[in-house]
Amino acid sequence: MRKIAAKWIPKCLNVDQKRARVEATRSICARFENDVDFLNRIVTMDETWVHFYDPETKQQSMEWRHSGSPRPKKFRVQKSAGKILASVF
């Protein structure tokens, strides 16, 4: 046995959310194949709340596992009181 750290995963998506992302990507690829100049006309913007948090250190998240077992996964679910709005263009 050996002690290994968990792998951080930002979001846990369900099957429907994953399927919607694949469909959106295929739609954009199809439009790009028909119109090469398509990407030059796109401006994207995203807003997200960025929470301040005190993550568990790698040492704190380590677990004893057999050498053949997969790494454990941890999702960031606990939010702290402080947050800022980030806008990206």
N, C-alpha and C positions, 0 to 999 in steps of 0.2 A: 504494500500500500504506500501511497505517497500523498502529500498534501498539495492541493491545487487551488488556485483562485478562481472565482466566478467570472464569467464574461458579461460585461455590461451591454444591455440591449436597450436602445432609447424608447421604443414603443412596441407594444404587443398587438399586432394586427390580426384581425380575424380573417377568415377565408373570403368573405365578401369585399372587405377593404383591399385585400391583395388583388383580387380579380378586377376591381375598379381601377387600380393603378396600372395593371397590365393593359386593360382596354384603352385607357387614356394614352398610354405610350404608343400603342399600335396605331391609334388615330393620328397622333402627331407624326409618326413615321410615314404613314400613308400620304398625308398632306405634303410632307417634305419631298416624297418621291414624285409627286405631280407638279410641284412648284418649288424649284431649288431656292428661289429668293424668299421663301416663306419664313425662314428663321431670322432673316435680317429685319423683318417687320414686327417681331415679337418683343414686347417689354413685359417683364414679369415683376411682380412685387409680392412679398410675403410678410406678414406680421406674426409675431409670436411673443408670448410672455416668457421671459427668462427668469426662472426662480433661483434664488440663492439657496444653496443647500450645502450641508456638510457631509460629503459622501463617505461611505465606509472605506477604509484603506484596504489595499490588497491584502495586507497581513491579517486584518480583521475578517475578511471574507473567505479566507482559505479554509478548505474542508479536507478531511482525510477521505481519499477515494482509491479504488483499485486502479492499477495502471491502465487498464483497458476501458474504463468508464468515461463517458463524455464529460466535458466541463459543465458545471452547474451554471444556470442563467439567472440573472437578477434584473428585475425591472425597476426603474426609478418611479416609485409611486408616491413617495412622501415629499410634499412640497413645504418650503419654509415660508415665513412671513414676508420676507423681502422679495420684490420682483421688479423687473423693468420691461418696457415694451420695446422690442427690437424690430425694426423695419428694414427689409433688404430688397434692393432693386437689382 
